[in-house]
Amino acid sequence: MDNNRKEEKVFGRAQFEQFLIDNDYEAFTAKQVAAFATDVLNKSENNEMDEFEKACAAADWKSLETVKVLNDIYEEEPMFIRPSQVEVIPGKEGLFKSMSENRDMLRYKETPLNIFKGIAGMCVSDDIEKARKGEPIGTVKSWGGKEYVKTANGWVRRQGIKTKETAKEEKPKEPEKKEDKPSGKKTGYPTVEELVKFVVSKNGQDPKKMEEIIKRQYEKVKRLHPRVKDIDRVAALAMTYDSY
């Protein structure tokens, strides 16, 4: 899909379902995405997520692309799509019988997103979050013949990462003296103009249309989530609330 498109493509229901099959995409409703965003924001505000979990949630959000699908009464409804992240492991007699009753199993593909989250190659199960979180920072795994190491911001290629031995060989450098200057980092709530610019640059959507949507939902998002100041998360809330 072209992320720089100026207009969202509108599908008929049958056309959309065929598109998903032909391109091996998966789809989520606006309600599902809104529930995901709300759950992540609530956990983040209550300090129930570490930096690794926040990075994984942000990667999930950024992987989604919005399209419009006509419903049974020919109204446009938003759907969120991305390349499929799971694949089927055909079940055989006796295989996985104790846990799946001889049904097919789903496994996470070796995609960039799944590798980043550390779940590539795992079977989809209720215990996956426990298994993923149980691996300490610094754990090394291999996918596709390449080594990845777990960091607080997701799994990254091991190339260029220092070991204890190489760190000892390097001499510590004198810290450079810096003048005290304003950091320039924005700490206030994102403005409507900033949110519009961010959404348009991310998805290539129509600026006027995005401005209308964000203006409609801006005060509601600001009132319900005053402590959420990350522009990516504020934009996600505005878009999902407008989908109801």
C-alpha positions in Angstrom: 0.0 0.0 0.0 1.1 3.5 -0.7 1.5 5.5 2.5 2.0 8.7 0.6 -1.4 8.6 -1.1 -3.4 11.8 -1.0 -6.8 10.1 -0.7 -7.9 7.0 1.1 -9.0 4.2 -1.1 -12.7 3.2 -0.7 -13.5 -0.5 -1.0 -16.8 -2.4 -1.5 -17.2 -5.2 1.2 -16.5 -8.1 -1.2 -13.6 -6.2 -2.9 -12.0 -5.5 0.5 -12.2 -9.1 1.6 -10.6 -10.2 -1.7 -7.9 -7.5 -1.3 -7.0 -9.0 2.1 -6.7 -12.5 0.6 -4.7 -11.4 -2.5 -2.2 -9.3 -0.5 -2.1 -11.4 2.7 -3.2 -8.5 4.9 -5.0 -8.5 8.2 -7.7 -6.0 9.2 -9.0 -4.4 12.4 -12.2 -2.4 13.0 -12.1 1.1 14.4 -13.6 -0.3 17.6 -10.8 -2.8 18.0 -8.1 -0.1 17.4 -9.8 2.3 19.8 -9.9 -0.4 22.5 -6.3 -1.1 22.0 -5.3 2.6 22.1 -7.4 3.2 25.3 -5.9 0.1 27.0 -2.4 1.2 26.2 -3.0 4.8 27.4 -4.6 3.8 30.6 -1.8 1.4 31.4 0.8 4.0 30.5 -0.9 6.6 32.7 -1.0 4.2 35.6 2.7 3.2 35.2 1.7 -0.4 34.3 3.9 -0.5 31.2 7.7 -0.5 31.0 9.6 1.2 28.2 9.9 -2.0 26.2 6.1 -2.5 26.2 5.5 1.1 25.3 7.9 0.7 22.3 6.0 -2.4 21.2 2.6 -0.7 21.4 3.9 2.3 19.4 5.3 0.0 16.7 1.9 -1.8 16.5 0.1 1.6 16.0 2.6 2.8 13.4 2.1 -0.4 11.4 -1.5 0.3 10.7 -2.9 2.0 7.6 -6.4 3.4 7.3 -8.8 2.6 4.4 -12.6 3.0 4.0 -15.0 0.2 3.4 -18.7 0.5 2.4 -21.1 -1.2 4.8 -24.4 -2.8 3.9 -26.1 0.6 3.6 -23.3 2.1 1.6 -21.8 4.2 4.3 -18.0 4.5 4.5 -16.5 2.9 7.6 -12.8 3.1 8.6 -10.8 -0.1 8.7 -7.2 -0.5 9.7 -4.9 -2.8 7.8 -1.4 -4.1 7.7 0.5 -7.1 6.2 -0.5 -10.3 8.1 1.7 -11.0 11.1 0.6 -14.6 11.6 0.7 -17.8 9.6 -1.0 -21.2 9.9 0.8 -24.3 11.1 -1.4 -27.2 9.7 -2.5 -29.6 12.4 -1.9 -33.3 12.1 -3.3 -36.3 14.0 -1.7 -36.2 17.4 0.2 -32.9 16.8 -0.6 -30.2 19.4 -3.5 -32.5 20.4 -3.2 -31.8 24.1 -3.5 -28.0 23.7 -5.4 -27.4 20.5 -7.7 -30.5 20.1 -6.0 -31.3 16.8 -6.8 -27.9 15.2 -4.5 -25.8 13.1 -2.1 -23.6 15.1 -1.2 -20.0 14.5 2.4 -18.8 14.6 3.8 -15.3 14.5 5.7 -14.7 11.2 9.3 -13.5 11.0 8.3 -10.0 10.1 10.2 -6.8 11.1 7.4 -5.9 13.5 7.3 -9.3 15.2 11.1 -9.4 15.4 11.1 -5.9 17.0 8.5 -7.2 19.5 10.4 -10.4 20.2 7.6 -12.8 19.2 8.6 -14.0 15.8 8.3 -17.8 15.5 6.2 -18.1 18.7 2.8 -19.8 18.6 -0.2 -17.6 19.3 -1.3 -18.4 22.9 -2.4 -16.8 26.1 1.0 -17.1 27.7 2.9 -15.2 25.0 3.0 -11.9 26.9 4.4 -13.7 30.0 7.1 -15.4 27.9 8.0 -12.2 26.1 8.3 -10.1 29.2 10.2 -12.8 31.0 13.3 -12.3 28.8 15.7 -9.8 30.4 17.2 -6.8 28.6 20.4 -8.0 26.8 18.9 -11.4 25.7 20.2 -12.5 22.3 18.1 -14.4 19.7 18.5 -15.4 16.1 15.9 -14.8 13.3 16.6 -15.5 9.7 20.2 -16.2 10.4 20.7 -12.8 12.0 21.3 -12.0 15.7 19.1 -9.6 17.6 19.4 -8.3 21.2 16.6 -7.1 23.5 16.8 -3.5 24.5 14.3 -1.3 26.4 13.1 0.0 23.0 12.5 -3.3 21.3 14.7 -6.1 19.7 17.4 -4.7 17.4 20.2 -6.1 15.2 23.2 -7.1 17.3 25.6 -5.6 14.8 27.5 -2.6 16.4 26.4 -3.5 20.0 29.3 -3.4 22.4 30.3 -6.3 24.5 31.9 -6.1 28.0 35.3 -7.0 26.4 35.2 -4.2 23.8 34.0 -1.7 26.3 37.0 -2.4 28.5 39.4 -1.7 25.6 37.9 1.7 25.0 39.3 4.6 27.0 36.7 6.9 28.6 36.4 10.2 26.9 36.5 13.5 28.7 32.9 14.9 28.8 32.5 18.0 26.7 31.5 21.1 28.4 28.2 22.4 27.0 26.7 25.8 27.5 23.3 25.8 29.2 20.8 26.2 26.5 17.1 25.6 26.3 16.5 22.1 25.1 13.8 23.2 22.7 11.8 20.0 23.6 8.2 20.7 23.6 6.4 19.7 26.9 3.0 21.3 26.4 -0.1 19.7 24.8 0.1 19.3 21.0 -1.8 22.0 19.1 -4.4 21.3 16.4 -1.9 22.5 13.8 0.8 20.2 15.1 -1.5 17.2 15.1 -2.7 17.9 11.5 0.8 18.2 10.3 1.9 15.0 12.0 -1.1 12.9 10.7 -0.6 14.2 7.1 3.1 13.6 7.1 2.6 10.0 8.5 -0.3 8.8 6.3 -0.4 11.3 3.5 -4.1 12.1 4.1 -6.0 15.2 3.0 -5.0 18.2 5.3 -8.4 19.8 5.3 -10.2 16.6 6.2 -7.7 15.8 8.9 -8.1 19.3 10.3 -11.9 18.9 10.5 -11.5 15.6 12.3 -8.9 16.8 14.8 -10.8 20.0 15.6 -14.0 18.0 16.3 -12.2 15.7 18.8 -9.4 17.9 20.1 -11.2 19.3 23.2 -12.6 15.8 24.1 -9.2 14.2 23.9 -7.6 17.0 25.9 -10.3 16.8 28.6 -10.3 13.0 28.9 -6.5 12.5 28.6 -4.8 15.7 29.9 -1.6 13.9 30.8 -1.1 12.3 27.4 1.1 14.8 25.6 2.9 12.5 23.1 1.8 13.7 19.6 1.5 10.2 18.2 -0.8 9.1 21.0 -3.0 12.2 21.0 -3.4 11.9 17.2 -4.4 8.2 17.6 -7.1 9.1 20.2 -8.5 11.9 18.0 -8.7 9.5 15.0 -10.3 6.6 16.9 -12.8 8.8 18.7 -14.0 10.2 15.4 -14.5 6.7 14.1 -17.3 6.0 16.5 
